[in-house]
Amino acid sequence: MRDYTLIIGNKNYSSWSLRPWIAMRHSGLPFREIRIPLYTPQAQDEIRRYSPSGKVPVLLDGSLTVWDSLAICEYLAEKHPELELWPRDSAARACARSLSAEMHSGFQPLRQNMTMNIRRTFPGMGRTVDVAANIDRITRAWSDCRQRYGAAGPFLFGRFGIADAMYTPVVLRFRTYAVQLTGACREYADTILGLPALQQWLAEATAETEVIPAFEPAPAQ
């Protein structure tokens, strides 16, 4: 058995922490969890004990350190091929990698205007023109994946994988900001929200007491 430790930030706010966490928890990989509240005076010193980048999440596998959400998920896929975190089919795998990389490097308007905040709801807030374009791109991608791979299971590529882990925080953002979904996208979001692993994360996020003002947008006056 591997000796995994995952260092994460606040569950209410840290979308990047959620990605490898949900991949590991849903897949049944055992790991120890170290949660470091972000934006506190001691946070950077605590994070740098584990992370050369000074950011979370970080995966420790014995003496090995892996940082960055997508890099952690890639590492887990290599170490645990039996989990099929990437699709078996090469074409589907290429699509899943492309979609995951797009999430990793793109959608800046969505990130900036619809920050993750599980404990709150902000219906209609943050809906700029650029955010609307991001939402349209994401929902079109989800619909395409479900149309092409839906026969194999309820996730983007049939069975749960890295692409689903990468888009789980988007499902939560859509819930927080009341983005209306229909058809296959609504069904997909409901599937993600119903995962026992995500329900655990949501419960623990709700129980947190830290408040980060930068992620608590104020309604327009």
N, C-alpha and C positions, 0 to 999 in steps of 0.2 A: 504494500500500500504506500502511495506517495505521501509525502509530508507537506501538504499545501497550507499556506496561510495567505489570506486575502486581506489587504489593507484598503479600507474604503473611507469615504467621507460621510456626511450626514445623509441618511436615507431619504429625508424629505426633499433634499435639493440636488443631490449628486447623481445626475443622469449617467455620467461615465462610470461611476462605481456600480450602478445597477447592472450594466451590460454583462461583465464577466460573472457577477454574482448570480444573476438569473440563469446564465448558461450552466454554471456549476451546480446550483441548487436544484434546478429542474432536472438536470442530467443525473443527479444522485452522487456527484463527486463529493466526498467528505473534505472539509477544510475548516481551519480555524479562522475566525474573523476578528480583525482589529479595526474598530471604528474610531476615526480621528475627526472631531468636529472642526469644520473649516472656518476660516476667517476669525480665528481667535488669536490672541497675542502669541501663544505657544504653538500654534498649528504648524507653521513652517518648520520649526525645529523638530517637532515630532515626526512630520512626514519625511524629512530628510534623513531620519534614522533608517528609513527603508527605501526611499525612492531617490535615485540619482537625478531625476527630472524635477524633484520637488513637488510632484503632483500625485494624486491618487486617480485610479486604483493601482495597486502593485500586487503582484503574485510572487510569493516566496515558495520555491520548491526545494526544500533543503537549503543548500548554500547558493542556489541560483535565484537571481532576481529578474523578474520580467515586468516591465511597466508598459503602460498604454493599453486601453481596453481592447482594441482590435488585436494587438500583438499577444495579449494574454489569451484571447479566444483562439487565435491561430496556434499558439503553443499547446493549448489543451486539445485541439483537434489532432495535432500530430501525436501527442502522447496517448490519446484515447481514440483511436480510429473506430473502435467498436461503437462509439456513440454517434457516429455519422453526423458530426456537427456541420460538416459540409456535405452537400448531396453526393451520392455515388456517381451519378451520371455527369460526364465531363462538361456538357453544355449547361446543365442546370447549375453545376458547381461554379462555372465561370460567371453565370448570371448572378448567383448568390454572392460571389466575391465582389462583383462590380457594384451591386446594390449596397453591400456592407461598406465598401470603400467610399461610395457616394455619401452615405450617412456620416461616415467618419470625417470626411473633409469638407462637406458641403452644408447647405441649409442654414447659413449664418443668420439670415433674417429671422427664421423661426427660433433659433437658439437665443438670439438677443431680445426678441420681443415676447416670446412665450417661454420663459424660464420654467424649469420643473419645480413645482410646488404642490406636493401631494395633499397637504392639509387644507388648501384653500381652493376656491373656485373664482374665476375671473371671466364670466361669460362675455364674449365679444371683444375683450381687450386684446391689444397687440396685433390686430388684423390689418396690417399695412398691405399695400399692393404687393410688395415683395414677399411678405409672409403668405399671402393668398396664393402666389405663384408656387411657393414651396409646398403648401398643402395640396395644391392641384397635382404637382409632380409626384408627391408621395402616394396620394390615393390612386393615381393612374398606375404607378408601379405595383402597388398592392393588388389592384384589380387584375392587372396583367399576370402576376404570379399566381393568383388564385385560379384564374381561368386556365393557365397552362399546366399547373401542378396540383390543382385542388383535388384531383381524384386520389392522390396518394396520402391525403391527410388534411387536417384543418389549418396548417401553418403555411407560410409563404411558399415553401418548397415541399409541402407534404408533411414531413415530420419536423419537429422543432430543431432549429439549428442556429448558427451564428447570426444569420440575417435577422431572425426573430429577436434574438438578444439585442441586436443593434437598434431595432425599431421599437422595442418595448417602451423606452422612455417617451417616444413620440406618441404612442397610444395614451400614455398618462398625460402628456401635454394636451392632447386633443380633448381628454376628459376635463382637465382643469379649465380650459378656455372654451369649453362647450362647442367644439368644432363638430358640426353635424355630419355624420357618416351614414351612408346608405348601402344596401346590397352587400356585396362580398366584403367591402371594407368594414361595414358594421359588424358582420359576422366574425371577421378576423379580429377586430378590436375586442369583441366580447370573449373570444377564445383566449386571447392574451390576458384579459382582466380576470378570467376565471381560473387561471393557473394557481394551484395551491402555493407554489413558491412565490408568486407575485403577491398573493394574499398575505403571506407572511411578511414580505417586505413592506406592504402598505400598512399593516398593523403596527410594525415597529417604527415606521416613519411617523405615523400618527401619534405614537407615544413619545416621540422626541420633544424636548422642550426648547432647543436652541432656535433662535430667530435670526436670520441673515437678512438685514434690511434691503440689500441689493436685489434679493429675489422675492420681495414682497411689494409688487407694484401697487401704487396708489390709484384709485379711480380718478378719472378726469373730473375736474370741478366744473 
